[in-house]
Amino acid sequence: MKLVKLDEANVAVNAIEDPITKELVRYSLGLLVGKFVRWDADVDPVDLPEAPFDAAFYVRCMTQFLARHERIAGMLAGEIVDEFGGNNV
């Protein structure tokens, strides 16, 4: 139940050029950190990962996902997207 590479994750967030993507990733990283430092009173320690959680990897993944603004706008409008990023038809 340990969060690792947080400094590297913060460097990666600060390097994101697009301001919208940067803010979305920064916010999601803050929520993640809150789970580990118990800012979130609803977190049961059993819900935390058993192995170290790589925050830098998380930021890289979230940056790729959250940079797809049009796709996210579609999902927020009710468009169904499959788990591999394509449209479900």
N, C-alpha and C positions, 0 to 999 in steps of 0.2 A: 504494500500500500504506500508506494513512494512515487512522487512525481519527479522525473529526471529531465535534464536538459532544458530547464525553464529559462535560463539566461540565453541559450541559443534560440529558443522559441521567441523570446522578446526581441532579439536582434532581427529575426526573420519577419516579425510583425512590423517593426519599424522600417524595414526595407521594402515593404509593399508600396508600390507607387500609386495605385488607384485608391483615392480617399474612401470611397464607399466600401470596397473590399477590405481595406485596412481596418476600418471601423467595425465591420462585421466580424472579422477574424479577431480583433482585439477584444471585442465583447465576448465572443465565444471562449477565448482563452481565459478571460476573467471568470466566467462561469465555471470553467473546468478547475481553475485554481481554487475557487471557492469550495468545490466539492472536497478537495484534499485538505484544506485548512479549516474546514467546518464552518465557513461563513453561512453555509446553507444548513439550517437546523433540521431540514427534512432528510438529510443524508444519513443513512444507516451505515456504519463502518463496514458491514457485510457487503454493501453494494459497491465498494471500492475494489479496483483490480487487485488480485493477489500478487502479481508481478509488477516490477517497476513500469510506470506509464511514461512513455517518451513524449514530452510536450512539444518538442521540435517536430517530430513526425506528425503529430496532431495538427500543428500549425500549417505544415506543408499540405496536408490533405484538405484542411478547411479552406486554405487559400485557393486551391484548385477548384473546389466546389463553389465557394462563395464568389469567385470571379465571374461566374456564369450568370450575370444579372438578368438576362432575358429568360433563362431557364427558371430561375428562382421566381421571377415575376409571373411566369406561367403557372408554376406550382401554387403560388399564393392566390392565383385566380381560379384554382380548382383543376388545372391540368394534371393528369395522372402521368407520372414518370416512373419507369421501371428502375430497379436497383442498379442497373448498369448505365444509367443516364439517358437511355433512349425513351421515346414516347411509347406508352402502351397503346396498342390499337385494338 
